[in-house]
Amino acid sequence: AIATLVRRSSVRRRRAADLLLPISDYIAQVSGLAGGPDPYEVLPNFIADPGPHAPSGTLPLPDEPFLMSAGDQALDKGAGVLLDAYERLSDPPPLVLIGRNVDIDPGRLPPGVKAFGPVAHHEVLAAWQRALIGVVPSVLPEAFGLVALEAMAAGRPVVASRSGGLAEVVDDRSGVLVEPGDVGALADALTALLSD
């Protein structure tokens, strides 16, 4: 949406800015900044260090290590792909979904999957501290991938789609990238990390 607004803004209005600050190279490309006359610098999102007094979570999370996906549980965010991939795993740990249930029916989740719906942000951050692996399987390109950054800040590897800004956030040191919508590749990446 932001890229579309930047692209559609008038030339005069864009030239009035001293410097445009897209949050990823992907956004610079799709908004027409890359290769264009307007000055820009990529300024990625960041997350603040919660410090030693970060609130602890109160969600009834599984006692054992779990996979986690945070954000809208919608088809364009890869919720269906994730659930299909999870069903292919052999003896998987639990899967925790945190966020609005847009396109999934919480009453029809596979065994081992727990959906919490939307919760306070500090609860999400506390859950990342207990998660085993973060999963960000977006089917459509993400502008950046703040959820992946939050998981990595908690020291968790991430399996994410090679899509939009996510491909700039996750690399081979912080996780694994798979093609968007590829259920088999997502299941294989999760299996590889679970056995590492």
KELUMTI-5910 format. One record per residue (C-alpha): residue number from 1; residue in one letter; x, y, z. Coordinates in pm, 1 decimal. Layout:
! KELUMTI-5910
+-----+------+----------+----------+----------+
!  nr ! rest !       c1 !       c2 !       c3 !
+-----+------+----------+----------+----------+
! NUM !    a !        X !        Y !        Z !
...
+-----+------+----------+----------+----------+
***
This chain:
! KELUMTI-5910
+-----+------+----------+----------+----------+
!  nr ! rest !       c1 !       c2 !       c3 !
+-----+------+----------+----------+----------+
!   1 !    a !      0.0 !      0.0 !      0.0 !
!   2 !    i !    279.7 !    241.8 !     90.9 !
!   3 !    a !    463.9 !    160.4 !   -231.3 !
!   4 !    t !    150.8 !    238.1 !   -433.2 !
!   5 !    l !    108.0 !    573.4 !   -258.5 !
!   6 !    v !    471.0 !    667.0 !   -320.5 !
!   7 !    r !    446.8 !    562.8 !   -686.2 !
!   8 !    r !    123.1 !    758.6 !   -738.5 !
!   9 !    s !    232.2 !   1070.9 !   -553.4 !
!  10 !    s !    296.0 !   1363.6 !   -780.4 !
!  11 !    v !    644.4 !   1425.0 !   -913.1 !
!  12 !    r !    636.2 !   1771.0 !   -757.1 !
!  13 !    r !    546.3 !   1631.1 !   -415.9 !
!  14 !    r !    816.4 !   1363.5 !   -433.5 !
!  15 !    r !   1077.4 !   1617.4 !   -539.6 !
!  16 !    a !    983.8 !   1836.7 !   -241.7 !
!  17 !    a !   1124.7 !   1571.4 !     -8.8 !
!  18 !    d !   1494.2 !   1589.1 !     70.5 !
!  19 !    l !   1515.0 !   1213.7 !    115.5 !
!  20 !    l !   1263.8 !    928.6 !     88.0 !
!  21 !    l !   1304.3 !    640.3 !    335.5 !
!  22 !    p !   1166.4 !    306.0 !    213.4 !
!  23 !    i !   1188.6 !     23.3 !    469.9 !
!  24 !    s !   1339.0 !   -228.9 !    227.1 !
!  25 !    d !   1499.0 !   -258.1 !   -114.1 !
!  26 !    y !   1179.5 !   -435.2 !   -219.7 !
!  27 !    i !    973.6 !   -124.7 !   -136.9 !
!  28 !    a !   1226.8 !     96.3 !   -316.7 !
!  29 !    q !   1185.9 !   -120.5 !   -627.2 !
!  30 !    v !    805.6 !   -146.4 !   -633.7 !
!  31 !    s !    755.4 !    221.2 !   -550.0 !
!  32 !    g !    972.7 !    328.7 !   -841.7 !
!  33 !    l !   1246.6 !    483.0 !   -629.3 !
!  34 !    a !   1524.9 !    245.9 !   -738.6 !
!  35 !    g !   1678.3 !    378.1 !  -1057.6 !
!  36 !    g !   1471.1 !    694.4 !  -1040.8 !
!  37 !    p !   1568.5 !   1056.7 !   -986.5 !
!  38 !    d !   1437.5 !   1086.5 !   -628.5 !
!  39 !    p !   1691.9 !   1062.8 !   -346.5 !
!  40 !    y !   1625.4 !    771.1 !   -113.8 !
!  41 !    e !   1793.6 !    556.7 !    145.9 !
!  42 !    v !   1664.9 !    225.1 !    276.5 !
!  43 !    l !   1595.2 !    255.6 !    648.1 !
!  44 !    p !   1480.0 !    -83.3 !    778.9 !
!  45 !    n !   1234.9 !   -123.0 !   1063.1 !
!  46 !    f !   1382.6 !   -200.4 !   1400.3 !
!  47 !    i !   1260.8 !   -328.7 !   1732.5 !
!  48 !    a !   1343.0 !   -179.8 !   2068.0 !
!  49 !    d !   1527.8 !   -387.5 !   2325.1 !
!  50 !    p !   1269.8 !   -455.9 !   2598.5 !
!  51 !    g !   1548.3 !   -457.8 !   2859.0 !
!  52 !    p !   1561.3 !   -659.3 !   3179.8 !
!  53 !    h !   1214.2 !   -552.8 !   3291.6 !
!  54 !    a !   1019.0 !   -679.7 !   2993.0 !
!  55 !    p !    676.7 !   -810.0 !   3100.9 !
!  56 !    s !    645.8 !  -1185.8 !   3108.6 !
!  57 !    g !    372.3 !  -1362.1 !   2919.7 !
!  58 !    t !     59.8 !  -1517.5 !   3064.0 !
!  59 !    l !    -60.6 !  -1717.9 !   2763.6 !
!  60 !    p !   -114.4 !  -2087.9 !   2833.9 !
!  61 !    l !    161.5 !  -2193.2 !   2593.3 !
!  62 !    p !    268.5 !  -2556.4 !   2553.8 !
!  63 !    d !    520.1 !  -2676.1 !   2813.8 !
!  64 !    e !    742.4 !  -2828.8 !   2545.3 !
!  65 !    p !    920.4 !  -2632.8 !   2268.8 !
!  66 !    f !    687.7 !  -2520.8 !   1989.7 !
!  67 !    l !    677.9 !  -2373.1 !   1641.3 !
!  68 !    m !    525.7 !  -2027.1 !   1626.1 !
!  69 !    s !    362.2 !  -1799.2 !   1370.8 !
!  70 !    a !    250.3 !  -1449.1 !   1468.9 !
!  71 !    g !     39.6 !  -1199.6 !   1278.9 !
!  72 !    d !   -284.4 !  -1229.4 !   1086.8 !
!  73 !    q !   -366.5 !  -1593.6 !   1025.4 !
!  74 !    a !   -482.4 !  -1531.2 !    669.3 !
!  75 !    l !   -436.5 !  -1704.2 !    335.4 !
!  76 !    d !   -218.1 !  -1424.0 !    197.2 !
!  77 !    k !      0.6 !  -1455.9 !    508.0 !
!  78 !    g !     39.5 !  -1827.0 !    433.1 !
!  79 !    a !   -179.7 !  -1969.3 !    710.2 !
!  80 !    g !   -316.8 !  -2244.5 !    485.1 !
!  81 !    v !     30.7 !  -2328.5 !    354.0 !
!  82 !    l !    162.8 !  -2350.2 !    711.0 !
!  83 !    l !   -117.8 !  -2579.1 !    827.2 !
!  84 !    d !    -70.1 !  -2806.0 !    524.4 !
!  85 !    a !    305.8 !  -2818.5 !    583.6 !
!  86 !    y !    255.7 !  -2888.9 !    954.4 !
!  87 !    e !     38.7 !  -3189.9 !    872.6 !
!  88 !    r !    329.2 !  -3332.9 !    665.9 !
!  89 !    l !    572.1 !  -3323.0 !    958.3 !
!  90 !    s !    654.5 !  -3646.6 !   1136.3 !
!  91 !    d !    589.6 !  -3621.4 !   1512.2 !
!  92 !    p !    609.0 !  -3238.8 !   1515.6 !
!  93 !    p !    622.9 !  -3017.0 !   1821.8 !
!  94 !    p !    311.0 !  -2809.2 !   1886.0 !
!  95 !    l !    236.3 !  -2517.6 !   1654.4 !
!  96 !    v !    124.7 !  -2190.8 !   1815.4 !
!  97 !    l !    -63.5 !  -1932.6 !   1607.0 !
!  98 !    i !    -94.4 !  -1582.4 !   1749.6 !
!  99 !    g !   -297.6 !  -1318.4 !   1567.2 !
! 100 !    r !   -635.0 !  -1251.7 !   1413.7 !
! 101 !    n !   -795.6 !  -1563.3 !   1267.4 !
! 102 !    v !   -890.4 !  -1416.1 !    931.9 !
! 103 !    d !   -912.4 !  -1720.2 !    705.4 !
! 104 !    i !   -876.1 !  -2019.3 !    933.3 !
! 105 !    d !  -1139.6 !  -2188.5 !   1145.2 !
! 106 !    p !   -998.6 !  -2234.9 !   1498.1 !
! 107 !    g !  -1240.8 !  -2524.4 !   1546.8 !
! 108 !    r !  -1087.9 !  -2719.8 !   1255.3 !
! 109 !    l !   -717.5 !  -2701.6 !   1329.2 !
! 110 !    p !   -497.8 !  -3010.2 !   1295.7 !
! 111 !    p !   -400.0 !  -3186.7 !   1618.7 !
! 112 !    g !   -111.4 !  -3010.3 !   1788.6 !
! 113 !    v !   -208.9 !  -2661.1 !   1667.6 !
! 114 !    k !   -321.3 !  -2396.3 !   1915.9 !
! 115 !    a !   -460.3 !  -2061.2 !   1797.4 !
! 116 !    f !   -470.9 !  -1774.4 !   2045.5 !
! 117 !    g !   -616.5 !  -1497.7 !   1834.4 !
! 118 !    p !   -495.8 !  -1140.4 !   1887.3 !
! 119 !    v !   -305.7 !  -1073.2 !   2210.3 !
! 120 !    a !   -106.0 !   -784.0 !   2355.6 !
! 121 !    h !    229.9 !   -723.1 !   2189.1 !
! 122 !    h !    424.6 !   -803.2 !   2507.0 !
! 123 !    e !    258.7 !  -1148.0 !   2505.0 !
! 124 !    v !    387.1 !  -1209.2 !   2151.1 !
! 125 !    l !    739.7 !  -1107.0 !   2251.1 !
! 126 !    a !    727.1 !  -1330.4 !   2559.4 !
! 127 !    a !    605.3 !  -1622.5 !   2345.2 !
! 128 !    w !    900.6 !  -1576.0 !   2107.1 !
! 129 !    q !   1130.1 !  -1629.7 !   2406.5 !
! 130 !    r !    983.1 !  -1978.6 !   2451.7 !
! 131 !    a !    938.2 !  -2072.7 !   2084.6 !
! 132 !    l !   1166.3 !  -2317.7 !   1908.0 !
! 133 !    i !   1131.5 !  -2186.2 !   1549.7 !
! 134 !    g !    949.0 !  -1889.4 !   1396.9 !
! 135 !    v !    750.7 !  -1940.5 !   1077.8 !
! 136 !    v !    661.8 !  -1654.0 !    841.7 !
! 137 !    p !    511.7 !  -1825.6 !    533.2 !
! 138 !    s !    362.1 !  -1522.3 !    355.7 !
! 139 !    v !    231.7 !  -1595.5 !      8.0 !
! 140 !    l !    220.0 !  -1230.2 !    -99.9 !
! 141 !    p !    528.5 !  -1007.9 !    -70.5 !
! 142 !    e !    588.6 !   -845.8 !    266.7 !
! 143 !    a !    713.7 !   -488.3 !    278.8 !
! 144 !    f !    967.2 !   -582.7 !    545.2 !
! 145 !    g !    901.9 !   -870.2 !    787.1 !
! 146 !    l !    889.0 !   -731.5 !   1140.6 !
! 147 !    v !    758.7 !  -1062.8 !   1278.1 !
! 148 !    a !   1072.1 !  -1238.2 !   1151.1 !
! 149 !    l !   1286.6 !   -969.0 !   1311.2 !
! 150 !    e !   1110.6 !  -1019.5 !   1645.9 !
! 151 !    a !   1172.5 !  -1394.4 !   1632.2 !
! 152 !    m !   1539.3 !  -1343.2 !   1546.0 !
! 153 !    a !   1578.1 !  -1086.4 !   1826.6 !
! 154 !    a !   1467.7 !  -1364.4 !   2061.6 !
! 155 !    g !   1739.5 !  -1587.3 !   1914.3 !
! 156 !    r !   1500.1 !  -1806.8 !   1718.4 !
! 157 !    p !   1567.9 !  -1933.9 !   1367.9 !
! 158 !    v !   1304.6 !  -1840.5 !   1112.6 !
! 159 !    v !   1158.9 !  -2024.7 !    816.5 !
! 160 !    a !   1016.0 !  -1758.8 !    586.6 !
! 161 !    s !    900.2 !  -1706.2 !    232.1 !
! 162 !    r !   1150.2 !  -1568.8 !    -17.1 !
! 163 !    s !    910.8 !  -1285.1 !    -81.7 !
! 164 !    g !    945.5 !   -908.7 !    -78.2 !
! 165 !    g !   1131.8 !   -764.6 !    218.9 !
! 166 !    l !   1140.7 !  -1098.9 !    402.5 !
! 167 !    a !   1423.5 !  -1208.4 !    173.1 !
! 168 !    e !   1622.9 !   -910.2 !    301.7 !
! 169 !    v !   1555.3 !   -984.2 !    670.3 !
! 170 !    v !   1616.8 !  -1360.8 !    680.6 !
! 171 !    d !   1942.1 !  -1505.0 !    552.3 !
! 172 !    d !   2125.4 !  -1838.3 !    581.9 !
! 173 !    r !   2262.5 !  -1740.1 !    924.7 !
! 174 !    s !   1923.4 !  -1656.9 !   1074.1 !
! 175 !    g !   1700.8 !  -1913.7 !    908.9 !
! 176 !    v !   1578.9 !  -2065.6 !    586.8 !
! 177 !    l !   1395.8 !  -1908.4 !    293.4 !
! 178 !    v !   1146.8 !  -2108.9 !     86.5 !
! 179 !    e !    941.6 !  -2021.5 !   -218.7 !
! 180 !    p !    603.8 !  -1865.5 !   -132.2 !
! 181 !    g !    318.7 !  -2114.6 !   -128.3 !
! 182 !    d !    545.0 !  -2423.0 !   -154.8 !
! 183 !    v !    402.1 !  -2656.2 !    109.9 !
! 184 !    g !    665.8 !  -2926.2 !     50.0 !
! 185 !    a !    957.4 !  -2684.4 !     75.8 !
! 186 !    l !    816.7 !  -2536.2 !    396.8 !
! 187 !    a !    771.9 !  -2882.6 !    549.6 !
! 188 !    d !   1125.3 !  -2981.8 !    440.5 !
! 189 !    a !   1278.0 !  -2665.6 !    589.5 !
! 190 !    l !   1098.0 !  -2718.6 !    919.7 !
! 191 !    t !   1205.3 !  -3084.3 !    927.0 !
! 192 !    a !   1567.0 !  -2985.0 !    861.2 !
! 193 !    l !   1568.9 !  -2727.1 !   1140.4 !
! 194 !    l !   1393.2 !  -2960.9 !   1383.1 !
! 195 !    s !   1660.4 !  -3224.9 !   1324.4 !
! 196 !    d !   1954.2 !  -2979.6 !   1346.7 !
+-----+------+----------+----------+----------+
***
